[in-house]
Amino acid sequence: MAHFCELDEDNKVLRTLVFSNDDINNHGGDLSLQAEQWVATTKNLTAEQSPTNKPGIKWKQTSYNGTFRKNYGGVGYYYDESRDAFILINKPFNSWILNEETCKYETPIDWPNTNQIGEEFIFYDWNETNQRFQGNIISNNNEVYWDSNNLIWVEI
């Protein structure tokens, strides 16, 4: 199956539709301008039915498994022409940095290499204020943070 994103005037993804590989191959093939033009002429939903009430301007093919255009293009992404990539519109946190190779946002420190202290499991997320991973031990709800220098969880 071939996936195509409808883009608005700001290259934001309005929606992603699926087309048969045979149809795409018969109209220029993967990543072709001809296929994009064919998709644009097929009967699709109207602008009033789109999530943003904006009309689509153009279509770009996306890869469900990220084999081209870096990331799967869906609602919440935009198409960056200079990078030929779909990128999240909003980075998760201000401190996160766009990796130019993958076009994904990354934390300023490495992710924890474990979600456990001994036998205890930890539920955690990024804490933007403290610039670290922070969470709770599931069994007792004690707060912990990831010490990225010593690579251990520390109770607060």
C-alpha positions as CSV (number, residue, x, y, z in Angstrom):
1,M,0.0,0.0,0.0
2,A,1.2,3.5,-0.8
3,H,0.6,6.3,1.7
4,F,0.2,10.0,0.6
5,C,-0.1,13.1,2.7
6,E,-2.3,16.0,1.8
7,L,-0.5,19.2,2.6
8,D,-1.8,22.7,3.2
9,E,-0.2,26.0,2.1
10,D,2.3,25.7,5.0
11,N,3.2,22.1,4.1
12,K,1.4,20.8,7.2
13,V,-0.2,17.4,6.9
14,L,-3.9,17.6,6.7
15,R,-4.4,13.8,6.4
16,T,-2.8,10.7,5.1
17,L,-4.6,8.4,2.6
18,V,-3.7,4.9,1.4
19,F,-3.7,3.9,-2.3
20,S,-3.0,0.6,-4.0
21,N,0.6,0.0,-5.2
22,D,-0.8,-1.0,-8.6
23,D,-2.5,2.4,-9.0
24,I,0.7,4.2,-8.0
25,N,2.9,2.1,-10.3
26,N,0.4,2.7,-13.2
27,H,0.8,6.5,-12.6
28,G,4.5,7.0,-12.4
29,G,5.6,4.9,-9.4
30,D,6.8,5.6,-6.0
31,L,8.0,9.2,-5.2
32,S,7.1,10.4,-8.7
33,L,5.5,13.8,-9.4
34,Q,3.1,11.9,-11.8
35,A,1.8,9.8,-8.9
36,E,1.4,12.9,-6.7
37,Q,-0.6,14.6,-9.5
38,W,-2.7,11.5,-10.0
39,V,-3.5,11.3,-6.3
40,A,-4.5,15.0,-6.4
41,T,-7.1,14.2,-9.1
42,T,-8.8,11.3,-7.4
43,K,-12.0,11.8,-5.5
44,N,-11.1,12.7,-1.9
45,L,-12.8,14.4,1.0
46,T,-13.6,18.1,0.7
47,A,-11.8,20.8,2.6
48,E,-14.8,21.1,4.9
49,Q,-14.2,17.5,5.9
50,S,-10.5,18.0,6.6
51,P,-9.3,18.3,10.2
52,T,-8.2,21.9,9.7
53,N,-11.0,23.1,7.3
54,K,-8.2,24.1,5.0
55,P,-8.0,23.0,1.4
56,G,-5.1,20.7,0.4
57,I,-2.5,22.3,-1.9
58,K,-0.4,19.3,-2.9
59,W,0.3,15.6,-2.0
60,K,3.6,14.0,-1.0
61,Q,4.2,10.3,-0.6
62,T,5.2,9.1,2.8
63,S,6.6,5.8,4.0
64,Y,4.8,3.9,6.7
65,N,8.0,2.4,8.1
66,G,10.2,5.5,7.4
67,T,12.3,4.0,4.6
68,F,12.1,7.4,2.8
69,R,11.4,11.0,3.8
70,K,12.7,10.1,7.3
71,N,9.4,9.8,9.2
72,Y,5.9,8.7,8.5
73,G,3.9,11.8,7.7
74,G,0.7,12.1,9.6
75,V,-1.4,14.8,11.3
76,G,1.0,16.7,13.5
77,Y,3.8,16.7,11.0
78,Y,4.9,19.0,8.2
79,Y,6.9,18.3,5.0
80,D,10.3,20.1,4.9
81,E,11.2,20.4,1.2
82,S,14.9,21.2,1.8
83,R,15.4,18.1,3.9
84,D,12.8,16.0,1.9
85,A,11.5,14.8,5.3
86,F,8.4,14.8,7.4
87,I,9.1,16.4,10.8
88,L,6.9,16.9,13.9
89,I,5.4,20.4,13.9
90,N,5.9,20.9,17.6
91,K,9.0,19.6,19.2
92,P,8.3,17.8,22.5
93,F,10.3,20.2,24.7
94,N,12.2,23.4,24.1
95,S,15.5,21.8,25.0
96,W,15.2,18.9,22.5
97,I,17.3,19.2,19.4
98,L,16.4,18.2,15.8
99,N,18.7,15.5,14.6
100,E,19.5,16.5,11.0
101,E,20.1,12.9,9.9
102,T,17.0,11.4,11.3
103,C,14.8,14.5,11.4
104,K,13.6,13.4,14.9
105,Y,13.8,15.5,18.1
106,E,16.3,14.2,20.6
107,T,16.8,14.8,24.3
108,P,19.9,16.8,25.3
109,I,21.1,13.8,27.3
110,D,20.9,10.1,26.5
111,W,17.8,8.1,27.5
112,P,18.1,5.9,30.6
113,N,19.5,2.5,29.8
114,T,17.1,0.8,32.3
115,N,13.7,1.4,33.7
116,Q,14.4,-0.5,36.9
117,I,16.1,-0.2,40.3
118,G,16.8,-3.8,41.3
119,E,13.5,-5.6,40.8
120,E,11.4,-2.3,41.0
121,F,10.1,-0.8,37.7
122,I,10.1,2.9,37.1
123,F,7.6,5.0,35.1
124,Y,9.4,8.1,33.8
125,D,9.4,11.0,31.4
126,W,11.5,14.0,30.5
127,N,11.4,16.8,33.1
128,E,12.0,20.0,31.2
129,T,12.5,22.2,34.3
130,N,15.2,20.0,35.7
131,Q,16.6,18.9,32.3
132,R,16.6,15.2,33.2
133,F,14.5,12.1,33.2
134,Q,12.3,11.8,36.2
135,G,9.6,9.5,37.4
136,N,8.2,7.2,40.1
137,I,8.8,3.7,41.2
138,I,5.7,1.9,40.3
139,S,5.3,-0.2,43.5
140,N,5.6,2.6,46.0
141,N,5.3,5.8,44.0
142,N,8.7,7.1,45.3
143,E,10.1,9.8,43.1
144,V,13.4,9.2,41.2
145,Y,15.6,10.9,38.6
146,W,18.1,9.6,36.2
147,D,21.7,10.4,37.0
148,S,23.2,10.6,33.5
149,N,26.8,10.8,34.8
150,N,26.6,7.6,36.9
151,L,23.9,5.9,34.8
152,I,21.7,5.1,37.8
153,W,18.3,6.0,39.1
154,V,18.4,8.1,42.3
155,E,15.5,8.5,44.8
156,I,14.5,12.1,45.5
